[in-house]
Amino acid sequence: MGAGAAGVIRIGLSGSATYRLLPALVKRAGTELPGLKLSVHGEMLTPHMVAGLEEGSLDVAVLRPPVDSPEVALAPLAQDRLVAALPAGSPWADHAELDLRDLADEPFVGYPADSVVTRIFREACRAEGFTPRVVQEAAETSTLLSLVAAGMGTALVPMASRILSIEGIVFRPLAHPPAVDLAVAWRAGEETPLVRRFLELFDTVPAPGRAPRGSRPLAVVRPPLAQEAARED
């Protein structure tokens, strides 16, 4: 435990990270840190994960910036694009690509108002000159897509969500897709060997989505203590 090779890490993950990143992360942890136990909290919204880091109920979180907290440190993982999830019977499902304004008169289902994805989605709609009519909200991506499959409305979700194969849904790209970032977060000043060892696993785990321009497709996570050690070497 003193060397950071054993112990428990409490990790929170956003919806799409739960599906795409978690399996690879668990596999890598099992290989590199067989004494590590993960307490996983999936399908969480960014504000809830930030609160968990601040109050100490989470050690690490994979969330969507921005984060406005001096108590939380971040390292970028990847950038994803929002895509339209349509009921299979929608007339727009026959189109290979959509403009967001095409959906201006459609009912939407979406994440709660405090979700980062919701903020980006609403800003994109305003830029296209309309306010989306949201008829139902759901915090979990799996639930949101189930509502789409039931014909309740259209949703804009991160592209990585397409890994969920739910009958009755058609995913279509947008001509000018809004971007959403993904980052790994931890408590600023965290110095436990276990957290540092766990963060190093992100160096070798492919991040879901598309990497930000000018960055590597794999995360390079160095907590402040590791950066200082690298400079001393």
Secondary structure, DSSP 8 states (H G I E B T S, - for coil): -TTSSEEEEEEEE-HHHHHHTHHHHHHHHHHH-TEEEEEEE-S--HHHHHHHHHHTS-SEEEE-S----TTEEEEEEEEEEEEEEEETT-GGGG-SSB-GGGGTTSEEEE--TT-HHHHHHHHHHHHTT---EEEEE-SSHHHHHHHHHTTS-BEEEEGGGGGS--TTEEEE-BSS--EEEEEEEEETT---HHHHHHHHGGGSSB-SSB--TTS-SB-----HHHHHHHHH-
